[in-house]
Amino acid sequence: MHRKKKIPVGFIVTFVAAFIIAVSLTALLTKFKPDMAQFMGMIFFGSWLLLSFIGVGIVALAKKKK
């Protein structure tokens, strides 16, 4: 029987932390630069994607060193 792989907790925590940081960044940027409000979705999605990739890379490297 095929054993299902579990997603490591570190990756889930990384995605949640990246989401929180991206939401905060988007809120702060639109508060201080109201003309950027039209790009709010792109700023949020792009920063979440970038932070997720960076975080997953860091977690993967940390797990590899153990």
N, CA, C and O atoms as a GROMACS GRO file, in nm:
protein
  264
    1MET      N    1   0.084  -0.119   0.000
    1MET     CA    2   0.000   0.000   0.000
    1MET      C    3   0.088   0.125   0.000
    1MET      O    4   0.190   0.131   0.069
    2HIS      N    5   0.047   0.222  -0.077
    2HIS     CA    6   0.125   0.345  -0.091
    2HIS      C    7   0.112   0.431   0.035
    2HIS      O    8   0.001   0.459   0.081
    3ARG      N    9   0.225   0.471   0.088
    3ARG     CA   10   0.225   0.554   0.209
    3ARG      C   11   0.220   0.701   0.168
    3ARG      O   12   0.302   0.747   0.089
    4LYS      N   13   0.126   0.772   0.223
    4LYS     CA   14   0.108   0.913   0.189
    4LYS      C   15   0.215   0.997   0.259
    4LYS      O   16   0.238   0.981   0.379
    5LYS      N   17   0.281   1.086   0.184
    5LYS     CA   18   0.382   1.173   0.243
    5LYS      C   19   0.314   1.288   0.316
    5LYS      O   20   0.218   1.346   0.268
    6LYS      N   21   0.366   1.318   0.433
    6LYS     CA   22   0.313   1.430   0.510
    6LYS      C   23   0.390   1.557   0.476
    6LYS      O   24   0.510   1.553   0.452
    7ILE      N   25   0.318   1.668   0.473
    7ILE     CA   26   0.382   1.798   0.449
    7ILE      C   27   0.448   1.841   0.580
    7ILE      O   28   0.382   1.844   0.684
    8PRO      N   29   0.577   1.875   0.577
    8PRO     CA   30   0.645   1.917   0.700
    8PRO      C   31   0.582   2.042   0.761
    8PRO      O   32   0.536   2.132   0.689
    9VAL      N   33   0.579   2.047   0.892
    9VAL     CA   34   0.519   2.159   0.963
    9VAL      C   35   0.591   2.289   0.931
    9VAL      O   36   0.529   2.395   0.925
   10GLY      N   37   0.721   2.282   0.909
   10GLY     CA   38   0.798   2.402   0.878
   10GLY      C   39   0.749   2.472   0.752
   10GLY      O   40   0.750   2.595   0.744
   11PHE      N   41   0.708   2.394   0.653
   11PHE     CA   42   0.657   2.454   0.529
   11PHE      C   43   0.524   2.522   0.552
   11PHE      O   44   0.499   2.630   0.498
   12ILE      N   45   0.437   2.461   0.630
   12ILE     CA   46   0.306   2.521   0.660
   12ILE      C   47   0.324   2.651   0.737
   12ILE      O   48   0.259   2.751   0.706
   13VAL      N   49   0.412   2.649   0.836
   13VAL     CA   50   0.440   2.770   0.914
   13VAL      C   51   0.498   2.879   0.823
   13VAL      O   52   0.465   2.997   0.839
   14THR      N   53   0.583   2.840   0.729
   14THR     CA   54   0.641   2.937   0.635
   14THR      C   55   0.534   3.003   0.550
   14THR      O   56   0.536   3.124   0.532
   15PHE      N   57   0.440   2.924   0.498
   15PHE     CA   58   0.334   2.981   0.415
   15PHE      C   59   0.244   3.074   0.495
   15PHE      O   60   0.203   3.179   0.445
   16VAL      N   61   0.212   3.037   0.619
   16VAL     CA   62   0.127   3.122   0.703
   16VAL      C   63   0.200   3.251   0.738
   16VAL      O   64   0.141   3.359   0.733
   17ALA      N   65   0.328   3.241   0.775
   17ALA     CA   66   0.405   3.361   0.807
   17ALA      C   67   0.418   3.453   0.686
   17ALA      O   68   0.408   3.575   0.698
   18ALA      N   69   0.441   3.395   0.569
   18ALA     CA   70   0.451   3.475   0.447
   18ALA      C   71   0.319   3.544   0.416
   18ALA      O   72   0.317   3.658   0.370
   19PHE      N   73   0.208   3.475   0.442
   19PHE     CA   74   0.076   3.533   0.420
   19PHE      C   75   0.054   3.654   0.512
   19PHE      O   76   0.007   3.758   0.467
   20ILE      N   77   0.088   3.639   0.639
   20ILE     CA   78   0.069   3.747   0.736
   20ILE      C   79   0.158   3.867   0.700
   20ILE      O   80   0.112   3.982   0.705
   21ILE      N   81   0.282   3.842   0.663
   21ILE     CA   82   0.373   3.951   0.626
   21ILE      C   83   0.324   4.019   0.499
   21ILE      O   84   0.331   4.142   0.488
   22ALA      N   85   0.275   3.942   0.402
   22ALA     CA   86   0.227   4.000   0.276
   22ALA      C   87   0.104   4.087   0.299
   22ALA      O   88   0.091   4.194   0.240
   23VAL      N   89   0.012   4.041   0.385
   23VAL     CA   90  -0.107   4.122   0.416
   23VAL      C   91  -0.066   4.251   0.486
   23VAL      O   92  -0.118   4.358   0.454
   24SER      N   93   0.027   4.242   0.581
   24SER     CA   94   0.074   4.361   0.652
   24SER      C   95   0.143   4.459   0.557
   24SER      O   96   0.121   4.580   0.564
   25LEU      N   97   0.227   4.405   0.469
   25LEU     CA   98   0.297   4.490   0.373
   25LEU      C   99   0.198   4.561   0.281
   25LEU      O  100   0.213   4.680   0.252
   26THR      N  101   0.098   4.488   0.234
   26THR     CA  102  -0.002   4.548   0.145
   26THR      C  103  -0.082   4.656   0.217
   26THR      O  104  -0.107   4.762   0.161
   27ALA      N  105  -0.120   4.628   0.341
   27ALA     CA  106  -0.198   4.727   0.417
   27ALA      C  107  -0.116   4.853   0.444
   27ALA      O  108  -0.166   4.965   0.430
   28LEU      N  109   0.010   4.836   0.484
   28LEU     CA  110   0.096   4.952   0.511
   28LEU      C  111   0.124   5.032   0.386
   28LEU      O  112   0.123   5.155   0.388
   29LEU      N  113   0.151   4.962   0.277
   29LEU     CA  114   0.183   5.033   0.153
   29LEU      C  115   0.065   5.114   0.102
   29LEU      O  116   0.083   5.226   0.056
   30THR      N  117  -0.055   5.058   0.109
   30THR     CA  118  -0.173   5.132   0.062
   30THR      C  119  -0.211   5.244   0.158
   30THR      O  120  -0.274   5.341   0.118
   31LYS      N  121  -0.172   5.231   0.286
   31LYS     CA  122  -0.201   5.338   0.382
   31LYS      C  123  -0.111   5.459   0.358
   31LYS      O  124  -0.157   5.573   0.361
   32PHE      N  125   0.017   5.434   0.333
   32PHE     CA  126   0.112   5.543   0.316
   32PHE      C  127   0.122   5.591   0.171
   32PHE      O  128   0.167   5.703   0.146
   33LYS      N  129   0.082   5.507   0.076
   33LYS     CA  130   0.083   5.544  -0.066
   33LYS      C  131  -0.054   5.512  -0.125
   33LYS      O  132  -0.069   5.408  -0.189
   34PRO      N  133  -0.154   5.598  -0.105
   34PRO     CA  134  -0.290   5.567  -0.151
   34PRO      C  135  -0.301   5.546  -0.302
   34PRO      O  136  -0.391   5.475  -0.348
   35ASP      N  137  -0.212   5.606  -0.380
   35ASP     CA  138  -0.218   5.587  -0.524
   35ASP      C  139  -0.178   5.445  -0.567
   35ASP      O  140  -0.201   5.406  -0.682
   36MET      N  141  -0.120   5.367  -0.476
   36MET     CA  142  -0.083   5.228  -0.504
   36MET      C  143  -0.198   5.132  -0.477
   36MET      O  144  -0.183   5.011  -0.497
   37ALA      N  145  -0.311   5.182  -0.430
   37ALA     CA  146  -0.423   5.095  -0.394
   37ALA      C  147  -0.476   5.016  -0.514
   37ALA      O  148  -0.529   4.906  -0.497
   38GLN      N  149  -0.461   5.070  -0.633
   38GLN     CA  150  -0.509   4.998  -0.750
   38GLN      C  151  -0.427   4.873  -0.780
   38GLN      O  152  -0.473   4.784  -0.851
   39PHE      N  153  -0.306   4.866  -0.727
   39PHE     CA  154  -0.219   4.750  -0.748
   39PHE      C  155  -0.215   4.659  -0.625
   39PHE      O  156  -0.125   4.576  -0.613
   40MET      N  157  -0.310   4.673  -0.536
   40MET     CA  158  -0.308   4.601  -0.409
   40MET      C  159  -0.302   4.449  -0.430
   40MET      O  160  -0.225   4.381  -0.361
   41GLY      N  161  -0.379   4.397  -0.521
   41GLY     CA  162  -0.380   4.252  -0.545
   41GLY      C  163  -0.248   4.201  -0.596
   41GLY      O  164  -0.199   4.097  -0.552
   42MET      N  165  -0.188   4.274  -0.689
   42MET     CA  166  -0.059   4.232  -0.743
   42MET      C  167   0.050   4.240  -0.638
   42MET      O  168   0.137   4.153  -0.630
   43ILE      N  169   0.046   4.345  -0.556
   43ILE     CA  170   0.146   4.360  -0.450
   43ILE      C  171   0.133   4.245  -0.350
   43ILE      O  172   0.233   4.186  -0.310
   44PHE      N  173   0.009   4.215  -0.311
   44PHE     CA  174  -0.013   4.106  -0.215
   44PHE      C  175   0.032   3.973  -0.271
   44PHE      O  176   0.109   3.901  -0.208
   45PHE      N  177  -0.015   3.939  -0.392
   45PHE     CA  178   0.018   3.808  -0.450
   45PHE      C  179   0.167   3.795  -0.475
   45PHE      O  180   0.226   3.691  -0.445
   46GLY      N  181   0.228   3.899  -0.530
   46GLY     CA  182   0.371   3.893  -0.560
   46GLY      C  183   0.457   3.880  -0.435
   46GLY      O  184   0.552   3.803  -0.432
   47SER      N  185   0.422   3.957  -0.332
   47SER     CA  186   0.502   3.949  -0.210
   47SER      C  187   0.481   3.816  -0.138
   47SER      O  188   0.575   3.762  -0.080
   48TRP      N  189   0.358   3.763  -0.142
   48TRP     CA  190   0.333   3.633  -0.079
   48TRP      C  191   0.409   3.524  -0.152
   48TRP      O  192   0.468   3.436  -0.089
   49LEU      N  193   0.409   3.528  -0.283
   49LEU     CA  194   0.480   3.428  -0.362
   49LEU      C  195   0.630   3.435  -0.336
   49LEU      O  196   0.695   3.333  -0.316
   50LEU      N  197   0.684   3.556  -0.338
   50LEU     CA  198   0.828   3.574  -0.317
   50LEU      C  199   0.869   3.530  -0.176
   50LEU      O  200   0.968   3.459  -0.159
   51LEU      N  201   0.794   3.573  -0.076
   51LEU     CA  202   0.826   3.535   0.062
   51LEU      C  203   0.812   3.385   0.083
   51LEU      O  204   0.889   3.325   0.158
   52SER      N  205   0.714   3.323   0.018
   52SER     CA  206   0.696   3.178   0.030
   52SER      C  207   0.815   3.104  -0.029
   52SER      O  208   0.866   3.010   0.032
   53PHE      N  209   0.861   3.145  -0.147
   53PHE     CA  210   0.976   3.080  -0.208
   53PHE      C  211   1.101   3.096  -0.122
   53PHE      O  212   1.175   3.000  -0.103
   54ILE      N  213   1.123   3.215  -0.071
   54ILE     CA  214   1.240   3.239   0.014
   54ILE      C  215   1.231   3.155   0.142
   54ILE      O  216   1.328   3.092   0.182
   55GLY      N  217   1.112   3.154   0.204
   55GLY     CA  218   1.094   3.077   0.328
   55GLY      C  219   1.109   2.928   0.308
   55GLY      O  220   1.172   2.861   0.390
   56VAL      N  221   1.053   2.875   0.200
   56VAL     CA  222   1.066   2.731   0.173
   56VAL      C  223   1.211   2.696   0.145
   56VAL      O  224   1.258   2.590   0.186
   57GLY      N  225   1.282   2.783   0.076
   57GLY     CA  226   1.424   2.758   0.052
   57GLY      C  227   1.504   2.754   0.181
   57GLY      O  228   1.591   2.669   0.198
   58ILE      N  229   1.474   2.846   0.271
   58ILE     CA  230   1.544   2.849   0.400
   58ILE      C  231   1.512   2.724   0.482
   58ILE      O  232   1.601   2.664   0.541
   59VAL      N  233   1.384   2.685   0.485
   59VAL     CA  234   1.345   2.565   0.560
   59VAL      C  235   1.409   2.441   0.500
   59VAL      O  236   1.457   2.354   0.573
   60ALA      N  237   1.411   2.431   0.368
   60ALA     CA  238   1.472   2.316   0.302
   60ALA      C  239   1.622   2.308   0.331
   60ALA      O  240   1.674   2.199   0.356
   61LEU      N  241   1.690   2.421   0.328
   61LEU     CA  242   1.833   2.421   0.360
   61LEU      C  243   1.858   2.385   0.506
   61LEU      O  244   1.954   2.314   0.537
   62ALA      N  245   1.772   2.433   0.596
   62ALA     CA  246   1.788   2.401   0.738
   62ALA      C  247   1.765   2.252   0.762
   62ALA      O  248   1.835   2.191   0.843
   63LYS      N  249   1.668   2.193   0.693
   63LYS     CA  250   1.642   2.049   0.709
   63LYS      C  251   1.755   1.966   0.648
   63LYS      O  252   1.787   1.858   0.698
   64LYS      N  253   1.814   2.017   0.541
   64LYS     CA  254   1.922   1.945   0.474
   64LYS      C  255   2.046   1.937   0.562
   64LYS      O  256   2.118   1.837   0.559
   65LYS      N  257   2.072   2.042   0.641
   65LYS     CA  258   2.191   2.046   0.726
   65LYS      C  259   2.181   1.952   0.845
   65LYS      O  260   2.282   1.910   0.901
   66LYS      N  261   2.058   1.918   0.886
   66LYS     CA  262   2.041   1.832   1.004
   66LYS      C  263   2.090   1.695   0.978
   66LYS      O  264   2.084   1.609   1.066
   0.00000   0.00000   0.00000
